[in-house]
């Protein structure tokens, strides 16, 4: 069962939003007074108690007398652990008990498994239900015309998408972050803190499904009226319609183009960075956030190009999506180059090797989306292609001797051998195990000066590895290493010359 299909739980009642909105605002104000800037203690129990009273006042008590008494007792008992101590377990118990008590009293006809499922999905449905109810209320206000309101609603998704990608780019690119820091928003936020506003929105989204319940009523047979129009514009048509998707793609393409221009200028072109920003920090900060950005962009593309979606209603969406995917491919290539610069400076590890492989998979996924759009393939083809690519890559990784690869790279690029880069990390080489020995022994003359007496036990792993082999533990990788040891005997430890 999908948590997005709220109709499985409840049907929206036709009742005004004024009272629930006032009550929700009061709860948000109470949460601000109890929590914001203070350590949480008994205040959480007080808030949940007030929320239960407000929710029951807003939705009514439909349970029978005996059940009502029992549920109220369970609700009060669920708050007692918070009075004892506020920890993860007590918060979980009190929160779940409060939500289930409210749902059970307001909707006694619902079975307890469905009540528990609804309780578990409240945090996920809250933001969508609050946005849907607010938009629905605004659409029915006579002072707003549907066209004007739809025009405003169509800006919600583009601005949210733009804000998300701008945040990711600022965390990945110190130049964008530096530029944003130059904007003085203190005057704008003198009256209200953005963190406080975010806190208010978070609390409102969490409590809204409990304060404004959608009670499923008994179905009645309604006379069939002649259909006037079969095309009714829903809230999703405004939020994720052609107009909203087009604006999102225009803003995102412009933002991605800015990031691409900065990378071409500073990362590839070698332009001088501002004071206080090094190429190492510029490369390191952008490697992982940019990959996450590309994944979000790919998910948004799938939404925009879904079957019977807004792409069929606008001629601009398709070329904008193709341009955006191309920019995302460039973004992934830039991320790979950033990671390569960082590895060249700070050596190679298992995680960084896995990051290279992961970035390659992301690039392949973006290219497959591009091929799906150009060749007009189905979603099944896209899923199968990406699944086959992942399976092939994972299967191929089984045959990569990662410890040997990492060891050879680190030894060949360390300061002791190449004259540049970081000093060789002997502790990490010991972590790699016996497969690192061929790389060390290959450069033993240059590594003598850096060898420490307490690391002699690392070289003893050669003898231990050879003597511990048994046919039951046979493996071709271990056999190849054993064959190397047999063909390259070491009469004296190389640290003794």
DRENDO-1510 file (C-alpha; in Angstrom, 1 decimal, always signed):
<recs>
REC; n; res; u; v; w
REC; 1; UNK; +0.0; +0.0; +0.0 .
REC; 2; UNK; +1.4; +3.3; -1.0 .
REC; 3; UNK; +1.5; +6.0; +1.6 .
REC; 4; UNK; +0.7; +8.5; -1.1 .
REC; 5; UNK; -2.8; +7.2; -1.6 .
REC; 6; UNK; -4.5; +8.8; +1.3 .
REC; 7; UNK; -7.9; +7.8; +0.0 .
REC; 8; UNK; -7.2; +4.3; +1.4 .
REC; 9; UNK; -7.3; +5.8; +4.9 .
REC; 10; UNK; -9.9; +8.6; +4.7 .
REC; 11; UNK; -12.1; +10.7; +2.5 .
REC; 12; UNK; -11.8; +14.5; +2.7 .
REC; 13; UNK; -14.8; +16.0; +4.4 .
REC; 14; UNK; -16.5; +19.1; +3.1 .
REC; 15; UNK; -16.0; +21.3; +6.2 .
REC; 16; UNK; -14.4; +24.7; +6.6 .
REC; 17; UNK; -10.7; +25.0; +7.3 .
REC; 18; UNK; -10.9; +28.1; +9.5 .
REC; 19; UNK; -11.2; +26.3; +12.9 .
REC; 20; UNK; -8.6; +23.7; +12.2 .
REC; 21; UNK; -6.2; +26.4; +10.9 .
REC; 22; UNK; -6.7; +28.5; +14.0 .
REC; 23; UNK; -6.1; +25.4; +16.2 .
REC; 24; UNK; -3.0; +24.4; +14.3 .
REC; 25; UNK; -1.6; +27.9; +14.6 .
REC; 26; UNK; -2.2; +27.8; +18.3 .
REC; 27; UNK; -0.4; +24.4; +18.6 .
REC; 28; UNK; +2.5; +25.8; +16.6 .
REC; 29; UNK; +2.7; +28.8; +18.9 .
REC; 30; UNK; +2.7; +26.5; +21.9 .
REC; 31; UNK; +5.5; +24.4; +20.4 .
REC; 32; UNK; +7.5; +27.5; +19.8 .
REC; 33; UNK; +7.0; +28.6; +23.4 .
REC; 34; UNK; +7.8; +25.1; +24.8 .
REC; 35; UNK; +10.6; +23.9; +22.5 .
REC; 36; UNK; +12.4; +26.6; +20.5 .
REC; 37; UNK; +15.7; +27.6; +22.2 .
REC; 38; UNK; +15.0; +25.3; +25.2 .
REC; 39; UNK; +16.0; +21.8; +26.2 .
REC; 40; UNK; +13.1; +19.3; +25.8 .
REC; 41; UNK; +11.8; +17.7; +29.0 .
REC; 42; UNK; +8.3; +17.6; +30.4 .
REC; 43; UNK; +7.4; +20.2; +27.8 .
REC; 44; UNK; +7.0; +17.4; +25.2 .
REC; 45; UNK; +4.4; +15.7; +27.4 .
REC; 46; UNK; +2.6; +18.9; +27.8 .
REC; 47; UNK; +2.6; +19.5; +24.0 .
REC; 48; UNK; +1.3; +16.1; +23.2 .
REC; 49; UNK; -1.4; +16.5; +25.8 .
REC; 50; UNK; -2.5; +19.8; +24.4 .
REC; 51; UNK; -2.4; +18.4; +20.9 .
REC; 52; UNK; -4.6; +15.5; +21.9 .
REC; 53; UNK; -7.2; +17.8; +23.4 .
REC; 54; UNK; -7.1; +20.2; +20.4 .
REC; 55; UNK; -7.4; +17.3; +17.9 .
REC; 56; UNK; -10.4; +15.8; +19.7 .
REC; 57; UNK; -12.0; +19.2; +19.8 .
REC; 58; UNK; -11.5; +19.7; +16.1 .
REC; 59; UNK; -12.5; +16.3; +14.9 .
REC; 60; UNK; -15.1; +15.3; +17.6 .
REC; 61; UNK; -15.3; +12.1; +19.7 .
REC; 62; UNK; -17.0; +9.4; +17.7 .
REC; 63; UNK; -16.0; +6.4; +19.8 .
REC; 64; UNK; -18.5; +4.9; +22.2 .
REC; 65; UNK; -18.5; +5.7; +25.9 .
REC; 66; UNK; -16.5; +2.7; +27.2 .
REC; 67; UNK; -14.1; +2.8; +24.3 .
REC; 68; UNK; -13.7; +6.5; +24.7 .
REC; 69; UNK; -12.8; +6.1; +28.4 .
REC; 70; UNK; -10.3; +3.3; +27.6 .
REC; 71; UNK; -8.6; +5.3; +24.8 .
REC; 72; UNK; -8.3; +8.4; +27.0 .
REC; 73; UNK; -6.7; +6.3; +29.7 .
REC; 74; UNK; -4.3; +4.8; +27.1 .
REC; 75; UNK; -3.5; +8.3; +25.9 .
REC; 76; UNK; -2.6; +9.5; +29.4 .
REC; 77; UNK; -0.6; +6.3; +30.1 .
REC; 78; UNK; +1.4; +6.9; +26.9 .
REC; 79; UNK; +2.5; +10.3; +28.2 .
REC; 80; UNK; +3.9; +8.9; +31.5 .
REC; 81; UNK; +7.2; +7.7; +29.9 .
REC; 82; UNK; +8.0; +11.3; +28.9 .
REC; 83; UNK; +7.5; +12.4; +32.5 .
REC; 84; UNK; +9.9; +9.8; +33.6 .
REC; 85; UNK; +12.6; +10.7; +31.0 .
REC; 86; UNK; +12.8; +12.0; +27.5 .
REC; 87; UNK; +14.7; +9.5; +25.3 .
REC; 88; UNK; +14.2; +7.9; +21.9 .
REC; 89; UNK; +12.0; +5.1; +23.3 .
REC; 90; UNK; +9.8; +7.3; +25.4 .
REC; 91; UNK; +9.3; +9.8; +22.6 .
REC; 92; UNK; +8.4; +7.0; +20.2 .
REC; 93; UNK; +5.9; +5.4; +22.6 .
REC; 94; UNK; +4.3; +8.7; +23.5 .
REC; 95; UNK; +4.1; +10.0; +19.9 .
REC; 96; UNK; +2.6; +6.7; +18.6 .
REC; 97; UNK; +0.1; +6.4; +21.5 .
REC; 98; UNK; -1.0; +10.0; +21.0 .
REC; 99; UNK; -1.6; +9.6; +17.3 .
REC; 100; UNK; -3.3; +6.3; +17.6 .
REC; 101; UNK; -5.6; +7.5; +20.4 .
REC; 102; UNK; -6.7; +10.5; +18.3 .
REC; 103; UNK; -7.3; +8.4; +15.2 .
REC; 104; UNK; -9.2; +5.7; +17.2 .
REC; 105; UNK; -11.5; +8.2; +19.0 .
REC; 106; UNK; -12.2; +10.2; +15.8 .
REC; 107; UNK; -12.5; +7.1; +13.5 .
REC; 108; UNK; -13.6; +4.2; +15.7 .
REC; 109; UNK; -14.8; +2.2; +12.6 .
REC; 110; UNK; -11.2; +1.9; +11.3 .
REC; 111; UNK; -9.4; -1.3; +12.2 .
REC; 112; UNK; -6.3; -1.1; +14.4 .
REC; 113; UNK; -3.8; -2.2; +11.7 .
REC; 114; UNK; -5.0; +0.6; +9.4 .
REC; 115; UNK; -4.8; +3.0; +12.4 .
REC; 116; UNK; -1.3; +1.9; +13.1 .
REC; 117; UNK; -0.4; +2.3; +9.4 .
REC; 118; UNK; -1.9; +5.7; +9.3 .
REC; 119; UNK; +0.0; +6.7; +12.4 .
REC; 120; UNK; +3.3; +5.6; +10.8 .
REC; 121; UNK; +2.6; +7.5; +7.7 .
REC; 122; UNK; +1.6; +10.8; +9.4 .
REC; 123; UNK; +5.1; +12.4; +9.1 .
REC; 124; UNK; +5.2; +11.6; +5.4 .
REC; 125; UNK; +1.6; +12.7; +4.5 .
REC; 126; UNK; +1.5; +15.8; +6.6 .
REC; 127; UNK; +3.3; +18.2; +4.2 .
REC; 128; UNK; +1.3; +17.0; +1.2 .
REC; 129; UNK; -2.0; +17.2; +3.1 .
REC; 130; UNK; -1.3; +20.6; +4.5 .
REC; 131; UNK; -0.4; +21.9; +1.0 .
REC; 132; UNK; -3.3; +20.3; -0.6 .
REC; 133; UNK; -5.9; +21.5; +1.9 .
REC; 134; UNK; -4.5; +25.1; +1.8 .
REC; 135; UNK; -4.5; +25.1; -2.0 .
REC; 136; UNK; -8.0; +23.6; -2.1 .
REC; 137; UNK; -9.2; +26.3; +0.3 .
REC; 138; UNK; -7.7; +29.1; -1.7 .
REC; 139; UNK; -9.1; +27.8; -5.0 .
REC; 140; UNK; -12.6; +28.0; -3.6 .
REC; 141; UNK; -12.3; +31.6; -2.4 .
REC; 142; UNK; -14.4; +33.8; -4.5 .
REC; 143; UNK; -11.9; +36.7; -4.5 .
REC; 144; UNK; -9.4; +34.5; -6.3 .
REC; 145; UNK; -10.0; +33.5; -9.9 .
REC; 146; UNK; -8.9; +29.9; -10.8 .
REC; 147; UNK; -6.5; +31.1; -13.5 .
REC; 148; UNK; -4.7; +33.6; -11.2 .
REC; 149; UNK; -4.5; +31.1; -8.4 .
REC; 150; UNK; -3.2; +28.4; -10.7 .
REC; 151; UNK; -0.5; +30.7; -12.0 .
REC; 152; UNK; +0.7; +31.3; -8.4 .
REC; 153; UNK; +0.5; +27.6; -7.5 .
REC; 154; UNK; +2.5; +26.7; -10.6 .
REC; 155; UNK; +5.5; +28.6; -9.0 .
REC; 156; UNK; +5.6; +26.5; -5.9 .
REC; 157; UNK; +7.5; +23.5; -7.4 .
REC; 158; UNK; +9.9; +25.6; -9.5 .
REC; 159; UNK; +10.9; +27.8; -6.6 .
REC; 160; UNK; +11.3; +24.8; -4.3 .
REC; 161; UNK; +13.4; +22.9; -6.9 .
REC; 162; UNK; +15.5; +26.0; -7.5 .
REC; 163; UNK; +16.1; +26.4; -3.7 .
REC; 164; UNK; +17.1; +22.8; -3.2 .
REC; 165; UNK; +19.6; +22.8; -6.1 .
REC; 166; UNK; +21.0; +26.2; -5.0 .
REC; 167; UNK; +21.5; +24.8; -1.5 .
REC; 168; UNK; +23.3; +21.7; -2.9 .
REC; 169; UNK; +25.5; +23.8; -5.2 .
REC; 170; UNK; +26.4; +26.2; -2.4 .
REC; 171; UNK; +27.6; +23.2; -0.3 .
REC; 172; UNK; +29.5; +21.8; -3.2 .
REC; 173; UNK; +30.9; +25.0; -4.7 .
REC; 174; UNK; +32.7; +27.5; -2.3 .
REC; 175; UNK; +32.4; +30.2; -5.0 .
REC; 176; UNK; +28.6; +30.0; -5.0 .
REC; 177; UNK; +28.7; +29.9; -1.2 .
REC; 178; UNK; +30.9; +32.9; -1.0 .
REC; 179; UNK; +28.6; +34.8; -3.3 .
REC; 180; UNK; +25.6; +33.9; -1.3 .
REC; 181; UNK; +27.3; +35.0; +1.9 .
REC; 182; UNK; +27.8; +38.4; +0.4 .
REC; 183; UNK; +24.0; +38.9; +0.3 .
REC; 184; UNK; +22.9; +40.6; +3.5 .
REC; 185; UNK; +19.6; +39.0; +4.5 .
REC; 186; UNK; +19.8; +40.2; +8.1 .
REC; 187; UNK; +17.5; +43.1; +7.5 .
REC; 188; UNK; +15.0; +40.9; +5.8 .
REC; 189; UNK; +15.0; +38.4; +8.6 .
REC; 190; UNK; +15.2; +40.9; +11.5 .
REC; 191; UNK; +11.6; +40.1; +12.5 .
REC; 192; UNK; +11.7; +36.3; +11.9 .
REC; 193; UNK; +14.5; +33.8; +11.8 .
REC; 194; UNK; +14.5; +31.3; +8.9 .
REC; 195; UNK; +15.3; +28.5; +11.3 .
REC; 196; UNK; +12.3; +29.5; +13.4 .
REC; 197; UNK; +10.1; +29.7; +10.4 .
REC; 198; UNK; +11.3; +26.2; +9.3 .
REC; 199; UNK; +10.5; +25.0; +12.8 .
REC; 200; UNK; +7.0; +26.3; +12.6 .
REC; 201; UNK; +6.4; +24.7; +9.2 .
REC; 202; UNK; +7.7; +21.4; +10.4 .
REC; 203; UNK; +5.4; +21.4; +13.5 .
REC; 204; UNK; +2.4; +22.4; +11.3 .
REC; 205; UNK; +3.1; +19.6; +8.9 .
REC; 206; UNK; +3.4; +17.0; +11.6 .
REC; 207; UNK; +0.2; +17.9; +13.5 .
REC; 208; UNK; -2.0; +18.8; +10.6 .
REC; 209; UNK; -3.2; +15.2; +9.7 .
REC; 210; UNK; -4.3; +14.8; +13.3 .
REC; 211; UNK; -6.0; +18.2; +13.7 .
REC; 212; UNK; -7.8; +18.1; +10.3 .
REC; 213; UNK; -9.0; +14.5; +10.1 .
REC; 214; UNK; -10.7; +13.2; +6.9 .
REC; 215; UNK; -13.4; +11.0; +8.3 .
REC; 216; UNK; -14.7; +8.4; +5.9 .
REC; 217; UNK; -18.4; +8.7; +5.8 .
REC; 218; UNK; -21.0; +6.0; +4.9 .
REC; 219; UNK; -21.3; +5.8; +1.1 .
REC; 220; UNK; -24.6; +7.0; -0.2 .
REC; 221; UNK; -26.2; +6.5; -3.6 .
REC; 222; UNK; -26.1; +9.8; -5.4 .
REC; 223; UNK; -28.2; +10.3; -8.5 .
REC; 224; UNK; -26.2; +10.4; -11.6 .
REC; 225; UNK; -26.0; +13.9; -13.0 .
REC; 226; UNK; -25.2; +14.7; -16.6 .
REC; 227; UNK; -21.5; +15.3; -17.1 .
REC; 228; UNK; -20.6; +18.8; -18.0 .
REC; 229; UNK; -16.9; +18.5; -18.4 .
REC; 230; UNK; -14.7; +15.4; -18.0 .
REC; 231; UNK; -11.5; +17.4; -17.6 .
REC; 232; UNK; -11.3; +18.7; -14.1 .
REC; 233; UNK; -8.1; +20.4; -13.1 .
REC; 234; UNK; -6.7; +18.9; -9.9 .
REC; 235; UNK; -4.2; +20.4; -7.5 .
REC; 236; UNK; -1.4; +18.2; -9.0 .
REC; 237; UNK; -2.2; +19.6; -12.4 .
REC; 238; UNK; -1.1; +23.0; -11.0 .
REC; 239; UNK; +1.8; +21.7; -8.8 .
REC; 240; UNK; +3.3; +19.3; -11.4 .
REC; 241; UNK; +1.6; +20.5; -14.6 .
REC; 242; UNK; +3.2; +21.7; -17.8 .
REC; 243; UNK; +3.6; +25.2; -16.6 .
REC; 244; UNK; +5.3; +24.3; -13.3 .
REC; 245; UNK; +7.6; +21.7; -14.9 .
REC; 246; UNK; +8.6; +24.2; -17.6 .
REC; 247; UNK; +9.5; +26.9; -15.1 .
REC; 248; UNK; +11.4; +24.4; -13.0 .
REC; 249; UNK; +13.4; +23.3; -16.0 .
REC; 250; UNK; +14.2; +26.9; -17.0 .
REC; 251; UNK; +15.4; +27.9; -13.6 .
REC; 252; UNK; +17.3; +24.7; -13.1 .
REC; 253; UNK; +19.0; +24.9; -16.5 .
REC; 254; UNK; +20.1; +28.4; -15.7 .
REC; 255; UNK; +21.5; +27.3; -12.3 .
REC; 256; UNK; +23.2; +24.3; -13.7 .
REC; 257; UNK; +24.7; +26.4; -16.5 .
REC; 258; UNK; +26.2; +28.7; -13.8 .
REC; 259; UNK; +27.8; +25.7; -12.1 .
REC; 260; UNK; +29.1; +24.4; -15.4 .
REC; 261; UNK; +30.6; +27.8; -16.3 .
REC; 262; UNK; +32.3; +28.0; -12.9 .
REC; 263; UNK; +33.8; +24.5; -13.3 .
REC; 264; UNK; +35.0; +25.3; -16.8 .
REC; 265; UNK; +36.6; +28.5; -15.6 .
REC; 266; UNK; +38.2; +27.4; -12.4 .
REC; 267; UNK; +38.4; +23.6; -12.4 .
REC; 268; UNK; +39.3; +23.0; -16.1 .
REC; 269; UNK; +40.5; +26.4; -17.2 .
REC; 270; UNK; +42.8; +27.0; -14.2 .
REC; 271; UNK; +41.5; +30.5; -13.4 .
REC; 272; UNK; +42.7; +32.0; -10.2 .
REC; 273; UNK; +40.4; +31.3; -7.3 .
REC; 274; UNK; +39.5; +34.0; -4.7 .
REC; 275; UNK; +41.6; +34.4; -1.6 .
REC; 276; UNK; +41.1; +31.7; +1.0 .
REC; 277; UNK; +39.9; +29.0; -1.5 .
REC; 278; UNK; +42.3; +26.3; -2.6 .
REC; 279; UNK; +41.9; +24.0; -5.6 .
REC; 280; UNK; +41.9; +21.0; -3.2 .
REC; 281; UNK; +39.0; +22.4; -1.2 .
REC; 282; UNK; +37.2; +23.4; -4.4 .
REC; 283; UNK; +37.5; +19.9; -5.8 .
REC; 284; UNK; +36.8; +18.0; -2.6 .
REC; 285; UNK; +33.7; +19.8; -1.6 .
REC; 286; UNK; +31.9; +19.3; -4.9 .
REC; 287; UNK; +32.5; +15.6; -5.5 .
REC; 288; UNK; +29.8; +14.0; -3.5 .
REC; 289; UNK; +27.1; +16.7; -3.3 .
REC; 290; UNK; +27.1; +17.1; -7.1 .
REC; 291; UNK; +26.4; +13.4; -7.5 .
REC; 292; UNK; +23.5; +13.7; -5.1 .
REC; 293; UNK; +22.4; +16.7; -7.2 .
REC; 294; UNK; +22.5; +14.6; -10.4 .
REC; 295; UNK; +20.4; +11.9; -8.8 .
REC; 296; UNK; +17.7; +14.4; -7.7 .
REC; 297; UNK; +17.8; +15.9; -11.2 .
REC; 298; UNK; +17.3; +12.4; -12.7 .
REC; 299; UNK; +14.3; +11.8; -10.4 .
REC; 300; UNK; +12.8; +15.1; -11.4 .
REC; 301; UNK; +13.3; +14.2; -15.1 .
REC; 302; UNK; +11.4; +11.0; -14.6 .
REC; 303; UNK; +8.5; +13.0; -13.1 .
REC; 304; UNK; +8.6; +15.5; -15.9 .
REC; 305; UNK; +8.7; +12.9; -18.7 .
REC; 306; UNK; +6.2; +10.4; -17.1 .
REC; 307; UNK; +3.6; +8.8; -19.3 .
REC; 308; UNK; +0.7; +11.1; -20.1 .
REC; 309; UNK; +2.5; +13.8; -18.1 .
REC; 310; UNK; +3.1; +17.5; -18.8 .
REC; 311; UNK; +5.7; +16.8; -21.5 .
REC; 312; UNK; +2.9; +16.1; -24.0 .
REC; 313; UNK; +1.3; +19.4; -23.3 .
REC; 314; UNK; +4.3; +21.6; -23.9 .
REC; 315; UNK; +6.8; +21.8; -26.7 .
REC; 316; UNK; +9.4; +23.3; -24.5 .
REC; 317; UNK; +9.7; +20.6; -21.9 .
REC; 318; UNK; +11.3; +18.0; -24.1 .
REC; 319; UNK; +14.2; +20.2; -25.3 .
REC; 320; UNK; +14.6; +21.6; -21.8 .
REC; 321; UNK; +14.9; +18.1; -20.4 .
REC; 322; UNK; +17.4; +17.1; -23.0 .
REC; 323; UNK; +19.5; +20.2; -22.2 .
REC; 324; UNK; +19.2; +19.5; -18.5 .
REC; 325; UNK; +20.3; +15.9; -18.8 .
REC; 326; UNK; +23.3; +17.0; -20.9 .
REC; 327; UNK; +24.3; +19.4; -18.2 .
REC; 328; UNK; +23.9; +16.7; -15.6 .
REC; 329; UNK; +26.2; +14.4; -17.5 .
REC; 330; UNK; +28.8; +17.3; -17.6 .
REC; 331; UNK; +28.1; +17.6; -13.8 .
REC; 332; UNK; +29.0; +14.0; -13.2 .
REC; 333; UNK; +32.1; +14.3; -15.4 .
REC; 334; UNK; +33.1; +17.3; -13.4 .
REC; 335; UNK; +32.5; +15.3; -10.1 .
REC; 336; UNK; +34.7; +12.5; -11.4 .
REC; 337; UNK; +37.5; +15.1; -12.2 .
REC; 338; UNK; +37.1; +16.6; -8.8 .
REC; 339; UNK; +37.4; +13.3; -7.1 .
REC; 340; UNK; +40.5; +12.5; -9.2 .
REC; 341; UNK; +42.1; +15.7; -8.1 .
REC; 342; UNK; +41.3; +14.9; -4.5 .
REC; 343; UNK; +42.7; +11.4; -4.8 .
REC; 344; UNK; +45.8; +12.7; -6.4 .
REC; 345; UNK; +46.3; +14.9; -3.3 .
REC; 346; UNK; +45.2; +12.7; -0.5 .
REC; 347; UNK; +45.7; +9.1; -1.9 .
REC; 348; UNK; +43.2; +6.4; -2.8 .
REC; 349; UNK; +40.9; +4.4; -0.5 .
REC; 350; UNK; +38.2; +1.8; -0.8 .
REC; 351; UNK; +35.5; +4.4; -0.4 .
REC; 352; UNK; +37.0; +6.7; -3.0 .
REC; 353; UNK; +37.4; +3.8; -5.5 .
REC; 354; UNK; +33.8; +2.9; -4.9 .
REC; 355; UNK; +32.9; +6.6; -5.5 .
REC; 356; UNK; +34.5; +6.4; -8.9 .
REC; 357; UNK; +32.4; +3.4; -9.8 .
REC; 358; UNK; +29.2; +4.9; -8.3 .
REC; 359; UNK; +29.8; +8.1; -10.4 .
REC; 360; UNK; +30.2; +6.0; -13.5 .
REC; 361; UNK; +26.9; +4.3; -12.8 .
REC; 362; UNK; +25.2; +7.7; -12.3 .
REC; 363; UNK; +26.5; +8.9; -15.6 .
REC; 364; UNK; +25.4; +5.7; -17.3 .
REC; 365; UNK; +21.9; +6.1; -15.8 .
REC; 366; UNK; +21.7; +9.7; -17.0 .
REC; 367; UNK; +22.7; +8.6; -20.5 .
REC; 368; UNK; +20.1; +5.8; -20.4 .
REC; 369; UNK; +17.4; +8.4; -19.5 .
REC; 370; UNK; +18.6; +10.5; -22.4 .
REC; 371; UNK; +18.4; +7.5; -24.7 .
REC; 372; UNK; +14.9; +6.7; -23.4 .
REC; 373; UNK; +13.7; +10.2; -24.2 .
REC; 374; UNK; +15.3; +10.4; -27.7 .
REC; 375; UNK; +14.3; +6.9; -28.7 .
REC; 376; UNK; +10.9; +7.1; -26.9 .
REC; 377; UNK; +11.5; +3.9; -25.0 .
REC; 378; UNK; +9.3; +2.7; -22.1 .
REC; 379; UNK; +9.9; +2.9; -18.4 .
REC; 380; UNK; +10.4; -0.9; -18.4 .
REC; 381; UNK; +13.2; -0.5; -20.9 .
REC; 382; UNK; +14.8; +2.2; -18.7 .
REC; 383; UNK; +14.5; +0.1; -15.5 .
REC; 384; UNK; +15.8; -3.1; -17.3 .
REC; 385; UNK; +18.8; -1.2; -18.8 .
REC; 386; UNK; +19.9; +0.3; -15.5 .
REC; 387; UNK; +19.4; -2.9; -13.6 .
REC; 388; UNK; +21.5; -4.8; -16.2 .
REC; 389; UNK; +24.2; -2.1; -16.0 .
REC; 390; UNK; +24.3; -2.3; -12.2 .
REC; 391; UNK; +24.4; -6.1; -12.3 .
REC; 392; UNK; +27.2; -6.1; -14.9 .
REC; 393; UNK; +29.3; -3.6; -13.0 .
REC; 394; UNK; +28.8; -5.3; -9.6 .
REC; 395; UNK; +29.7; -8.6; -11.2 .
REC; 396; UNK; +32.8; -7.1; -12.8 .
REC; 397; UNK; +33.9; -5.6; -9.4 .
REC; 398; UNK; +34.1; -9.2; -8.1 .
REC; 399; UNK; +37.1; -9.7; -10.2 .
REC; 400; UNK; +38.9; -6.4; -9.3 .
REC; 401; UNK; +41.7; -6.9; -6.8 .
REC; 402; UNK; +40.8; -3.7; -5.0 .
REC; 403; UNK; +43.5; -4.0; -2.2 .
REC; 404; UNK; +46.3; -4.5; -4.8 .
REC; 405; UNK; +44.9; -1.6; -7.0 .
REC; 406; UNK; +44.7; +0.8; -4.0 .
REC; 407; UNK; +48.1; -0.2; -2.7 .
REC; 408; UNK; +49.9; +0.2; -6.1 .
REC; 409; UNK; +48.3; +3.6; -6.6 .
REC; 410; UNK; +49.2; +4.9; -3.2 .
REC; 411; UNK; +52.8; +3.7; -3.4 .
REC; 412; UNK; +53.4; +5.0; -6.9 .
REC; 413; UNK; +52.0; +8.4; -6.0 .
REC; 414; UNK; +53.3; +8.9; -2.5 .
REC; 415; UNK; +55.8; +11.6; -1.6 .
REC; 416; UNK; +58.6; +9.0; -1.0 .
REC; 417; UNK; +58.4; +7.6; -4.5 .
REC; 418; UNK; +57.1; +10.4; -6.7 .
REC; 419; UNK; +58.3; +13.4; -4.8 .
REC; 420; UNK; +54.8; +14.9; -4.6 .
REC; 421; UNK; +51.6; +14.1; -2.8 .
REC; 422; UNK; +51.1; +12.8; +0.7 .
REC; 423; UNK; +53.4; +10.7; +2.7 .
REC; 424; UNK; +52.7; +7.0; +2.5 .
REC; 425; UNK; +50.1; +5.9; +5.0 .
REC; 426; UNK; +51.6; +2.7; +6.3 .
REC; 427; UNK; +48.7; +2.1; +8.7 .
REC; 428; UNK; +46.2; +2.0; +5.8 .
REC; 429; UNK; +48.6; -0.3; +3.8 .
REC; 430; UNK; +48.5; -2.8; +6.7 .
REC; 431; UNK; +44.7; -2.5; +6.7 .
REC; 432; UNK; +44.8; -3.6; +3.0 .
REC; 433; UNK; +46.5; -6.9; +3.9 .
REC; 434; UNK; +48.9; -9.1; +2.1 .
REC; 435; UNK; +47.8; -8.0; -1.3 .
REC; 436; UNK; +49.6; -4.7; -0.7 .
REC; 437; UNK; +53.0; -6.4; -0.4 .
REC; 438; UNK; +53.9; -6.6; -4.1 .
REC; 439; UNK; +53.4; -2.8; -4.4 .
REC; 440; UNK; +55.7; -2.2; -1.4 .
REC; 441; UNK; +58.4; -4.6; -2.4 .
REC; 442; UNK; +58.5; -3.1; -5.9 .
REC; 443; UNK; +59.6; +0.2; -4.5 .
REC; 444; UNK; +61.5; -1.1; -1.5 .
REC; 445; UNK; +64.6; +0.9; -2.1 .
REC; 446; UNK; +62.9; +4.2; -2.0 .
REC; 447; UNK; +60.7; +3.2; +0.9 .
REC; 448; UNK; +63.6; +2.1; +3.2 .
REC; 449; UNK; +64.0; +5.6; +4.6 .
REC; 450; UNK; +60.4; +5.8; +5.6 .
REC; 451; UNK; +60.2; +2.3; +7.2 .
REC; 452; UNK; +59.6; +2.2; +10.9 .
REC; 453; UNK; +60.7; -0.6; +13.2 .
REC; 454; UNK; +57.2; -1.1; +14.6 .
REC; 455; UNK; +55.9; -2.0; +11.1 .
REC; 456; UNK; +58.1; -5.0; +10.6 .
REC; 457; UNK; +55.2; -7.1; +11.6 .
REC; 458; UNK; +53.5; -6.0; +8.4 .
REC; 459; UNK; +56.2; -7.7; +6.3 .
REC; 460; UNK; +55.9; -10.9; +8.4 .
REC; 461; UNK; +52.5; -11.4; +6.8 .
REC; 462; UNK; +54.3; -12.8; +3.8 .
REC; 463; UNK; +55.4; -15.8; +5.7 .
REC; 464; UNK; +52.2; -16.1; +7.6 .
REC; 465; UNK; +50.2; -15.9; +4.3 .
REC; 466; UNK; +52.3; -18.7; +2.7 .
REC; 467; UNK; +52.3; -21.0; +5.7 .
REC; 468; UNK; +48.6; -20.7; +6.4 .
REC; 469; UNK; +47.3; -21.7; +3.0 .
REC; 470; UNK; +45.3; -24.9; +2.8 .
REC; 471; UNK; +43.4; -26.4; -0.2 .
REC; 472; UNK; +40.1; -25.7; +1.6 .
REC; 473; UNK; +40.8; -21.9; +1.4 .
REC; 474; UNK; +41.9; -21.9; -2.2 .
REC; 475; UNK; +41.1; -18.8; -4.3 .
REC; 476; UNK; +42.7; -17.7; -7.6 .
REC; 477; UNK; +43.5; -14.2; -6.1 .
REC; 478; UNK; +45.3; -15.8; -3.1 .
REC; 479; UNK; +46.9; -18.3; -5.5 .
REC; 480; UNK; +48.3; -15.6; -7.7 .
REC; 481; UNK; +49.7; -13.8; -4.6 .
REC; 482; UNK; +51.3; -17.1; -3.4 .
REC; 483; UNK; +52.7; -17.6; -6.9 .
REC; 484; UNK; +54.2; -14.1; -6.8 .
REC; 485; UNK; +55.8; -14.8; -3.4 .
REC; 486; UNK; +57.3; -18.1; -4.8 .
REC; 487; UNK; +58.8; -16.3; -7.8 .
REC; 488; UNK; +60.0; -13.3; -5.8 .
REC; 489; UNK; +61.6; -14.6; -2.6 .
REC; 490; UNK; +63.0; -12.1; -0.1 .
REC; 491; UNK; +66.1; -13.4; +1.6 .
REC; 492; UNK; +66.4; -10.5; +4.0 .
REC; 493; UNK; +63.9; -7.9; +5.1 .
REC; 494; UNK; +64.1; -5.0; +2.7 .
REC; 495; UNK; +64.2; -2.5; +5.6 .
REC; 496; UNK; +67.6; -3.9; +6.4 .
REC; 497; UNK; +68.8; -3.1; +2.9 .
</recs>
